[in-house]
Amino acid sequence: MSTPVKISNNSTNNFTKVLAETSKEEELMHEVLLIIENLAYREEATVKLIFDRLYDIGSINLINQKFRSRAVKKVLRLIARMSKPAFRIFAWHWFKKNSPQLITNWLRQQVSFKNQVTPASKVIIKKQVPPLNSFSELEYQNREIQFLRSQVKILATILIGVVAFFGGSLLWLSQTLTTGRSQLQNVEQLPQLTIQEASADRK
């Protein structure tokens, strides 16, 4: 006959206590998420101002790194200023969707205190004697990092090309509109000239 497993009262009390603390922690972190979302909605103007500054810094650094010609830099900076409102809208939607959860997860890690302090001897041993499988993992991670960097470079080049194309199209459109207006003014002035010439011939 199988003997029944006896569970002590202390273990059940500990389990229920841990379960209650976990559920309480989940509830509190959900409240933190709601507070951060509320803060983000109330400070929408402030968040957009932050994105404006970051966009200015990022666009200038990207243009300076990718291009050397002063004329090209000047044109691209003008185009970057024109495309700032579109970036602001995109960044705000991304912030509303992702940032509250990311901030909440980061704050939860800060108050969990898990694996915060490790003895120096363990760190030295880990650095001196890596496990056998770590070499293949490091190679795989390095390849992933290189691949992601190449993808970022390609996306940055495509973004600059798209911005340059739209900026050039806008400049061309404004130039054609100004030339069309000048031609229209010339056509409107022609009848006045012919009327003046006819009156002069009659005299």
HELIX and SHEET records of a PDB file:
HELIX    1   1 ASN A    9  ARG A   42  1                                  34    
HELIX    2   2 GLU A   44  LYS A   66  1                                  23    
HELIX    3   3 ARG A   70  MET A   82  1                                  13    
HELIX    4   4 LYS A   84  SER A  112  1                                  29    
HELIX    5   5 ALA A  120  GLN A  128  1                                   9    
HELIX    6   6 SER A  134  ARG A  202  1                                  69    
END                                                                             
